[in-house]
Amino acid sequence: MNRLLASALCILVGSGPVVAHELDDAITKFVGAAGFEHADAAAIEQDLNAFWLDFETISPGGQVGPIEKAVLTATSAIPSTRTRTAIAYGEMIDEQMGTVSFIEVRHYNLGPQIRSDAIDAYGAENVGTTEEFGAGDHMAWRFVFVPLMNNSAVLLDVSNRTISEDDAAADDCSQRPCLDPYASFEDIAEWEAVGGALPDWPAQYPEVSDGTATPARTIAELAVLGFWANAESGGYQWTGGEHPEAARSFQPYRFIDIDRNLGQELMIDTVWRETLLNDDAISEILFRRFQAGEVNLMRASIGR
């Protein structure tokens, strides 16, 4: 266990060494999964400080949720913005510690695939360079966050691995091949438009890139739409929502998928899928934010 994790556990755990031991075992199992290598959690937490814009607050970035922080780290690790991102979220609850978030982010670079398709269609002499289409490895990350003092999410531990091309080609992203840039979210649910407008709040990190929202911003907006975050008072605050009664250990029940700049125009398409609902009628609920110029909000549900 690294020193940051040990220190945080000493601060957070007030219910005795058994809870600390169980949590440490869970973190070790999650972050130390096969193929993953530990990264420097303290250094990554420090790197996140470069994103924060809410300097007037006591704790810049303190109201930002764990999923946004995980995505800020993963998306900044490679230069490509022609990407597909698959996020799986689970959590453990302790009366003394609060919510411990376990997040896996798989971040795929589809730039080379899109460039290859363009070469087939138009010829190599008419297609830009690999760097122009987006460079970078496919990567998987595992993060563990906890609330601490004035922060909704402090990074305790983290690991990552490079996803091989063969593994990426076999991976599934929300019932779609992860490396297929033409597989959209249209057919995964029966979408209904959501009327009205979301409340706005001061930027806490860069929220726009090339005219569209950044992945972290789209997650924040869907969190507000689904009541996993609050912005009614004029400021943004991650809350996480109600913990599912059926959740077990750190097994994921919240899934977010993001397609970014996979077509001819700049776009971002984000779907948030919540499972294990405390609801007798609905087994899953989905929210979607699509932007290619105009922003469209949608929702869908799956009955039991």
LINPEBEL-V581018 format. One record per residue. RES is the residue in one letter. OMEGA is omega in degrees with one decimal (NA if undefined). Layout:
RES/OMEGA, RES/OMEGA
//
This chain:
M/-178.1, N/-173.6, R/177.6, L/179.7, L/-179.3, A/-179.9, S/-179.9, A/179.2, L/177.8, C/179.8, I/-169.1, L/-169.5, V/177.1, G/-174.3, S/172.0, G/-174.1, P/-179.7, V/179.3, V/178.9, A/-179.7, H/-179.9, E/179.3, L/179.7, D/177.6, D/179.8, A/179.6, I/179.6, T/179.9, K/-176.4, F/-175.6, V/-177.7, G/179.2, A/-176.0, A/176.1, G/-178.3, F/176.3, E/179.3, H/172.5, A/-176.8, D/-176.3, A/-178.9, A/179.6, A/179.7, I/174.7, E/177.4, Q/179.3, D/179.4, L/-179.7, N/-179.4, A/-178.7, F/-165.1, W/-179.7, L/-176.4, D/-173.5, F/-177.1, E/-179.1, T/179.0, I/-178.8, S/177.6, P/-177.1, G/-174.8, G/-178.9, Q/-179.7, V/-176.8, G/-177.2, P/-178.3, I/176.9, E/-179.0, K/177.0, A/-178.4, V/175.4, L/179.1, T/-175.4, A/-176.2, T/179.1, S/-176.6, A/176.2, I/-177.0, P/-174.9, S/171.3, T/171.3, R/-166.6, T/169.7, R/-175.4, T/178.2, A/-175.4, I/175.2, A/-173.6, Y/170.3, G/-178.9, E/172.7, M/-176.5, I/174.5, D/-176.0, E/-178.9, Q/-170.7, M/-173.4, G/-174.0, T/174.0, V/-173.8, S/176.8, F/-171.3, I/170.2, E/176.8, V/171.7, R/-172.5, H/-174.0, Y/176.0, N/-179.8, L/178.2, G/179.4, P/179.4, Q/179.2, I/178.3, R/178.7, S/178.4, D/179.3, A/177.4, I/178.3, D/-175.5, A/-169.5, Y/-177.3, G/-174.7, A/-177.6, E/-178.3, N/-174.9, V/-178.2, G/-176.9, T/176.1, T/-179.9, E/179.9, E/179.5, F/177.0, G/179.8, A/176.0, G/179.4, D/162.5, H/-178.1, M/172.6, A/-179.7, W/171.0, R/-175.6, F/169.7, V/-179.4, F/170.7, V/171.0, P/-178.9, L/178.8, M/-176.7, N/-176.9, N/175.4, S/-175.3, A/173.2, V/-177.2, L/177.6, L/-176.5, D/-175.0, V/173.7, S/177.1, N/174.7, R/172.8, T/177.5, I/-179.6, S/179.7, E/179.2, D/179.0, D/179.8, A/-179.4, A/-178.8, A/-175.1, D/178.7, D/176.8, C/178.9, S/177.0, Q/179.0, R/173.1, P/-173.6, C/-176.7, L/177.5, D/-176.6, P/-176.1, Y/179.1, A/-174.9, S/177.4, F/-171.5, E/-171.6, D/-176.9, I/179.8, A/174.0, E/-170.7, W/173.4, E/179.8, A/175.3, V/-179.2, G/178.4, G/-178.0, A/176.5, L/172.6, P/178.1, D/179.6, W/-179.8, P/-179.0, A/176.4, Q/177.6, Y/179.0, P/-171.5, E/-177.4, V/175.7, S/-179.7, D/174.0, G/176.6, T/-179.6, A/173.5, T/178.4, P/-179.1, A/179.4, R/179.7, T/176.6, I/179.1, A/-179.5, E/178.7, L/175.4, A/176.9, V/-179.4, L/-177.8, G/178.8, F/169.6, W/172.8, A/-176.8, N/176.9, A/-175.6, E/-176.5, S/179.9, G/175.5, G/-179.6, Y/176.5, Q/174.5, W/175.4, T/178.9, G/178.6, G/-176.4, E/178.3, H/-178.3, P/178.7, E/-176.8, A/-178.5, A/-179.8, R/179.2, S/-178.7, F/-179.0, Q/-173.5, P/175.1, Y/-179.5, R/-174.6, F/-179.4, I/179.2, D/-176.4, I/171.0, D/-175.4, R/173.9, N/-178.4, L/-179.7, G/-179.3, Q/-178.1, E/176.9, L/-175.7, M/169.6, I/-174.9, D/-174.5, T/177.7, V/176.8, W/-179.0, R/-179.1, E/178.8, T/-179.1, L/-179.6, L/173.1, N/-173.4, D/-178.4, D/-173.2, A/-173.2, I/178.7, S/179.0, E/172.7, I/-177.4, L/172.2, F/-175.4, R/174.5, R/178.7, F/179.3, Q/167.9, A/-167.5, G/178.4, E/177.6, V/176.5, N/176.9, L/-177.3, M/176.1, R/175.7, A/177.0, S/179.2, I/-178.1, G/177.6, R/NA
//
